[in-house]
Amino acid sequence: MAYHNHSPLFLLLLITLSSVTCSRIQTEARHLLETTPPEVPKPQLPLPQIPTLPKPELPTLPKPELPTLPKPDIPTMTKPEIPEVPKLEIPTVPKPEIPAVPKPEFPTLPKPEVPKLPELPKFPELPKPTVPEVPKSP
């Protein structure tokens, strides 16, 4: 393997040149932003004249006349008579009788007694704090 010995001066030279180049680019960019470009006059060209063309006209065509056709004679037809259908009587069906179901008797149960809850201890009453009144300014 080859051994390359770079001196520290080479590194210092590289850093110095890069910082000089960067500051030069920034200066040139600022100069371009600050200068205004010269105004170029707009060219004035004469407007071309468009020749007027005659309006095209379509020739009128004669309207074709259709011959009248004779109306065909349609024979009238008589309406067919529909015979009346006799109404059918619906036979009445007797309603079935449902036997009455006796109501079941339930034995009366005694009401269960709910045990009384023990009384909670009473907390002592604390005196309410009094707030002194703020004097009103005249």
Backbone as a ProteinNet text record, in pm:
[ID]
protein_1_A
[PRIMARY]
MAYHNHSPLFLLLLITLSSVTCSRIQTEARHLLETTPPEVPKPQLPLPQIPTLPKPELPTLPKPELPTLPKPDIPTMTKPEIPEVPKLEIPTVPKPEIPAVPKPEFPTLPKPEVPKLPELPKFPELPKPTVPEVPKSP
[TERTIARY]
83	0	87.8	36.3	112.3	70.7	162.9	137.6	148.6	36.9	36.1	42.9	136.9	153.4	108.6	-13	-62.8	-26.4	27.5	68.9	-52.4	-48.5	-160.5	-178	-75.3	-87.3	-180.1	-180.8	-268.4	-415.1	-447.6	-583.2	-622.1	-530.7	-556.3	-579	-500.5	-515.6	-652.6	-695.5	-824.1	-940.4	-937	-1042.8	-1045.4	-928	-920.4	-977.3	-941.2	-989.7	-1141.6	-1194.3	-1338.9	-1416.4	-1367.2	-1438	-1431.7	-1318.5	-1306.3	-1402.9	-1414	-1502.9	-1648.8	-1688.1	-1826.6	-1860	-1769.1	-1799	-1805.1	-1726.1	-1727.2	-1861.9	-1914.2	-2042.5	-2154.9	-2151.9	-2254.5	-2250.1	-2130.4	-2116.9	-2173.1	-2144.2	-2194.6	-2347.4	-2402.8	-2548	-2614.6	-2558.4	-2614	-2607	-2496.3	-2480.3	-2587.1	-2616.9	-2719.3	-2858.1	-2884.2	-3014.2	-3031.1	-2923.5	-2933.7	-2939.6	-2879.2	-2879.6	-3011.8	-3063.5	-3188	-3153.7	-3220.3	-3189.7	-3239.6	-3172.4	-3217	-3350.8	-3434.9	-3565.6	-3552.1	-3604.3	-3599.5	-3731.3	-3725.7	-3852	-3928.7	-4060.6	-4143.8	-4154.3	-4139.6	-4150.2	-4296.3	-4317.4	-4452.4	-4466.3	-4545.5	-4566.3	-4700.4	-4709.9	-4839.3	-4936.3	-5063.7	-5164.1	-5194.4	-5195.9	-5225.9	-5374.8	-5405.5	-5544.5	-5596.9	-5706.2	-5765.8	-5866.2	-5854.2	-5949	-6087.6	-6188.9	-6325.6	-6372	-6426.7	-6473.7	-6625.7	-6683.2	-6829	-6890.6	-7008.3	-7075.9	-7129.8	-7099.6	-7147.1	-7298.3	-7364.4	-7508.9	-7539.4	-7628.2	-7668.4	-7787.7	-7790.1	-7904.8	-8028.9	-8142.2	-8266.8	-8311.9	-8349.5	-8394.1	-8546.5	-8610.1	-8756.7	-8798.4	-8908.1	-8955.4	-9029.8	-8996.7	-9068.4	-9207.9	-9304.4	-9441.4	-9475.3	-9527.6	-9564.2	-9708.7	-9736.3	-9875.3	-9960.3	-10083.8	-10173	-10223.8	-10220.9	-10264.7	-10410.3	-10487.7	-10627.7	-10634	-10730.2	-10743	-10811.2	-10757.6	-10820.6	-10948.9	-11046.2	-11172.3	-11157.7	-11174.7	-11162.6	-11304.3	-11338.9	-11475.3	-11490.1	-11606.1	-11630.1	-11669.7	-11615.1	-11645	-11737	-11825.1	-11915.8	-11844.1	-11882.3	-11819	-11878.4	-11792.8	-11847.5	-11915.4	-12026.1	-12099.4	-12052.6	-12019.5	-11972.1	-12090.9	-12119.5	-12233.5	-12200.4	-12303.6	-12282.5	-12263.8	-12168.1	-12139.8	-12223	-12296.7	-12377.4	-12286	-12330.3	-12249.5	-12267.4	-12156.8	-12160.5	-12179.3	-12260.7	-12281.5	-12181.1	-12121.6	-12023.2	-12098.1	-12078.9	-12150.3	-12091.3	-12177.5	-12129.9	-12084.5	-11970.7	-11915.3	-11938.6	-11993.7	-12015.1	-11881.1	-11876.7	-11752.7	-11738.3	-11617.3	-11600.4	-11601.3	-11660.6	-11666.7	-11544.1	-11479.2	-11359.9	-11403.2	-11368	-11410	-11334.9	-11401.5	-11340.2	-11239	-11122	-11016.5	-11027.8	-11034.4	-11044.5	-10912.2	-10923.7	-10803.7	-10737.9	-10604.9	-10538.8	-10530.3	-10543.5	-10534.8	-10395.2	-10331.9	-10198.5	-10210.5	-10129.6	-10136.1	-10072.8	-10126.4	-10071.5	-9949.4	-9843.3	-9719.4	-9705.3	-9649.3	-9630.2	-9519	-9530.2	-9429.6	-9304.4	-9188.1	-9065.3	-9032.5	-8981.7	-8946.4	-8803.3	-8786.1	-8653.2	-8586.9	-8462.7	-8397.9	-8363.4	-8367.3	-8338.1	-8188.1	-8150.8	-8009.6	-7961.6	-7835.8	-7785.1	-7768.7	-7788	-7777.5	-7631.3	-7607.6	-7471.7	-7436.5	-7307.4	-7269.3	-7284.2	-7324.3	-7344.7	-7213.2	-7184.3	-7064.3	-7096.3	-6998.2	-7025.2	-7038.8	-7123.5	-7143.8	-7029.5	-6970.1	-6859.7	-6916.7	-6859.8	-6910.5	-6874.9	-6963.2	-6939.5	-6840.7	-6739.6	-6643.2	-6708.9	-6675.7	-6729.8	-6623.9	-6663.6	-6572	-6590.4	-6480	-6495.6	-6537.1	-6616.2	-6663.6	-6553.6	-6547.7	-6449.2	-6510.5	-6437.2	-6495.2	-6505.9	-6614.3	-6635.6	-6565.3	-6504.6	-6437	-6539.1	-6531.2	-6631.3	-6610.1
-116.4	0	123.1	218.8	343.4	432	501.6	591.3	733.5	808.9	947.8	1036.5	1122.5	1212.4	1351.2	1391	1523.5	1616.6	1725.1	1819.1	1897.9	1947.7	2026.4	2158.1	2204.9	2328.9	2311.4	2191.6	2163.9	2176	2123.7	2132	2277.2	2356.1	2496.9	2574.2	2543.3	2608.6	2575.4	2451.2	2408.9	2483.1	2496.7	2567.1	2714.4	2776.1	2918.9	2946.1	2864.7	2885.8	2865.6	2768	2744.8	2860.2	2917.7	3029.8	3154.3	3175.8	3291.5	3276.2	3155.7	3130.5	3153.3	3106.8	3123.5	3270.5	3347.4	3489.3	3563.8	3523.5	3587.9	3563	3440.9	3407.3	3487.3	3500.9	3578.4	3724.5	3778.9	3919	3940.5	3848.7	3862.4	3849.6	3761.2	3745.1	3871.1	3930.8	4054.3	4166.7	4172.7	4277.1	4262.5	4137.3	4114.5	4154.8	4133.4	4169.8	4320.4	4392.4	4536.3	4616.3	4569	4644.9	4622.7	4728.5	4716.5	4700.2	4611.9	4593.7	4714.8	4748.4	4863.2	4830.3	4934.4	4914.6	4915.6	4813	4800.8	4856.6	4949.7	5003.6	4895	4899.2	4799.2	4834.3	4735.4	4764.9	4792.3	4894.1	4928.3	4890.4	4789.9	4742.1	4794.9	4828.9	4874.3	4756.2	4785.5	4680.2	4642.7	4514.9	4475.4	4495.4	4532.7	4552.3	4423.3	4378.1	4253.3	4289.9	4229.3	4262.2	4208.1	4284.3	4240.6	4147.6	4036.7	3936.7	3946	3919.1	3922.5	3806.9	3832.5	3731.4	3622.8	3496.3	3390.5	3372.1	3352.8	3331.8	3195.2	3125.7	2994.3	3011.4	2936.2	2948.1	2885.9	2942.7	2889.7	2770	2665.4	2543.1	2537.6	2487.2	2476.8	2367.9	2393.2	2296.8	2185.9	2061.2	1951.8	1936.6	1912.1	1893.6	1745.3	1699	1558.2	1541.9	1436.9	1416.9	1373	1413.1	1375.5	1234	1154.9	1015.6	1006.3	920.6	906.2	834.7	874.9	813.7	678.3	576.4	444.2	437.8	363	344.9	226.7	256.5	151.5	114.1	-14.2	-52.5	-42.7	0.4	12.2	-124.1	-155.2	-285	-262.8	-357.7	-348.1	-399.9	-343.8	-386.5	-520.8	-611.5	-740.9	-726.3	-798.1	-793.3	-907.6	-870.4	-970.6	-1009.1	-1140.4	-1180.7	-1155.9	-1123.9	-1097.7	-1229.3	-1226.5	-1345.5	-1335.6	-1442.4	-1435.2	-1430.6	-1354	-1341.7	-1467.7	-1517.6	-1637.3	-1597.4	-1673.2	-1645.7	-1726.4	-1658.1	-1725.7	-1787.9	-1918.2	-1980.7	-1931.8	-1917.7	-1872.9	-1993.5	-1979.7	-2088.1	-2050.8	-2141.9	-2107.6	-2093.7	-1996.4	-1973.1	-2079.9	-2132.9	-2235.5	-2170.3	-2240.3	-2188.1	-2236.2	-2140.3	-2174.1	-2187.6	-2299	-2315.5	-2216.4	-2168.6	-2071.4	-2142.7	-2083.1	-2141.7	-2078.6	-2160.5	-2101.7	-2034.6	-1923.2	-1851.3	-1928.2	-1944	-2016.9	-1928.2	-1990.5	-1917.1	-1936.8	-1824.4	-1829.7	-1807.2	-1879.1	-1857	-1721.9	-1655.5	-1526	-1549.4	-1479.5	-1493.9	-1375.2	-1397.3	-1283.7	-1194.6	-1064.9	-971.1	-986.9	-992.7	-1005.1	-870.5	-877.7	-756.1	-717.5	-590.3	-540.4	-495.4	-542.4	-500.1	-352	-285.8	-143.8	-123.1	-14.6	18.9	86.7	60.4	128.1	276.4	357.9	501.5	540.4	636.5	684.5	783.5	788.9	885.7	1026.4	1118.7	1256.4	1331.6	1413.2	1495.9	1622.5	1673.3	1796.7	1912.4	2006.8	2122	2219.3	2261.3	2356.3	2496.1	2592.2	2728.9	2782.5	2860.3	2915.6	3030.3	3034.8	3145.3	3274.6	3380.6	3511.1	3588.9	3654.3	3733.3	3878.9	3948.8	4089.3	4171.4	4273.2	4357.3	4450.9	4474	4565.3	4704.8	4802.9	4937.6	4996.5	5066.7	5127.8	5262	5291.7	5420.9	5525.1	5649.7	5751.4	5810.2
0	0	0	-69.2	-76.4	39.1	96.6	208.8	158.5	173.2	129.2	252.3	255.6	368.4	324.1	364.7	331.6	445.5	410.4	514.8	563.5	687.2	739.6	665	597.2	521.6	401.9	346.1	232.7	275.1	392.1	444.4	472.1	527.7	555.4	425.8	322.2	192.5	130.9	143.6	88.7	156.6	287.4	361.4	324.1	311.4	279	140.7	43.1	-93.8	-103	-31.2	-38.7	24.6	135.3	197.6	109.9	40.1	-49.2	-166.1	-219.7	-333.1	-292.5	-175	-128.6	-109.1	-50.1	-27.7	-159.9	-258	-388.8	-458.2	-448.3	-511.3	-446.4	-312.9	-243.4	-285.4	-302.1	-341.7	-481.4	-572.6	-709.2	-713.2	-633.4	-630.8	-576.5	-472.4	-416.6	-518.3	-594.6	-695.6	-805.1	-844.5	-946.7	-896	-767.6	-713.3	-701.4	-671.4	-648.7	-777.9	-884.9	-1010.3	-1081.9	-1145	-1221.1	-1368.2	-1436.5	-1578.9	-1657.7	-1765.5	-1845.6	-1912.4	-1925.8	-1987.6	-2139.2	-2199.4	-2344.6	-2398.1	-2495.7	-2547.4	-2623.7	-2609.1	-2675.4	-2823.5	-2908.6	-3052.2	-3088.4	-3168.7	-3213.2	-3360.1	-3381.9	-3517.8	-3567.7	-3697.6	-3749.5	-3754.9	-3727.6	-3730.8	-3875.7	-3906.5	-4044.2	-4072.6	-4194.5	-4234.5	-4296.5	-4242.3	-4290.1	-4398.6	-4517.6	-4624.2	-4589.3	-4625.8	-4598.1	-4709.8	-4669.6	-4765.9	-4774.6	-4893.1	-4904.3	-4825.1	-4772.6	-4692.8	-4787	-4758	-4848.3	-4833.2	-4946	-4946	-5005.5	-4940.2	-4989	-5082.2	-5192.7	-5283.2	-5218.5	-5248.7	-5192.2	-5274.8	-5203.3	-5269.9	-5266.1	-5373.1	-5370	-5271.4	-5200.9	-5103	-5176.5	-5145.5	-5212.6	-5151.5	-5238.9	-5193.2	-5196.9	-5086.7	-5078.3	-5124.5	-5201.2	-5244	-5124.6	-5126.8	-5016.5	-5040.5	-4935.4	-4945	-4901.4	-4967.6	-4925.4	-4790.5	-4707.5	-4576.2	-4592.7	-4528	-4541.2	-4457.5	-4511.6	-4439.7	-4344.5	-4216.3	-4115.6	-4073.7	-4086.5	-4046.4	-3894.5	-3852.9	-3709	-3654.3	-3539.1	-3477.1	-3358.2	-3340.1	-3226.1	-3101.8	-2987.6	-2863.5	-2822.8	-2782.4	-2739.4	-2603.5	-2588.3	-2462.3	-2374.3	-2250.7	-2155.3	-2067.6	-2057.3	-1973.4	-1826.2	-1749.4	-1608.1	-1534.5	-1442.1	-1362	-1235.1	-1200.3	-1077.3	-954.6	-852.9	-732.5	-649.4	-599.8	-516.8	-371.7	-301.6	-160.6	-80.1	17.3	101.8	218.8	238.3	350.3	482.9	581.6	712.3	792.3	855.6	936.9	1082.7	1162.4	1302.9	1374.9	1468.2	1541.4	1648.5	1663.9	1768	1906	1999.6	2135.5	2211.3	2277.5	2355.1	2500.3	2562.7	2702.3	2791.6	2893.8	2984.6	3072.8	3086	3169	3307.5	3411	3544.8	3582.9	3656.2	3696.5	3810.2	3802	3911.1	4035.4	4147.7	4273	4330.2	4361.6	4420.2	4570.2	4647.4	4792.2	4825.7	4923.4	4963	5050.1	5017.8	5093.5	5186.9	5304.3	5394.5	5340.4	5366.3	5317	5401.7	5336.1	5416.1	5480.5	5600	5671.2	5634.7	5602.6	5568.4	5697.8	5724.1	5848.4	5842.2	5955.4	5960.8	5947.9	5877.4	5862.2	5989.3	6026.8	6146.8	6118.4	6219	6202	6185.9	6096.4	6074.6	6184.2	6220.3	6323.8	6269.4	6355.5	6313.7	6327.7	6224.8	6229.3	6308.1	6380.2	6454.1	6356.8	6388	6300.8	6319.5	6206.3	6210.6	6196.2	6267.3	6253.2	6115.6	6056.5	5923.4	5935.4	5842.7	5851.3	5803.9	5869	5831.3	5757	5651	5569.8	5610.8	5642.1	5680.4	5559.8	5582.2	5473.6	5428	5298.4	5242.3	5246	5302.2	5307.9	5168.1	5142.5	5011.1	5007	4895.5	4881.7	4837.7	4895.3	4860.3	4725.2
[MASK]
++++++++++++++++++++++++++++++++++++++++++++++++++++++++++++++++++++++++++++++++++++++++++++++++++++++++++++++++++++++++++++++++++++++++++

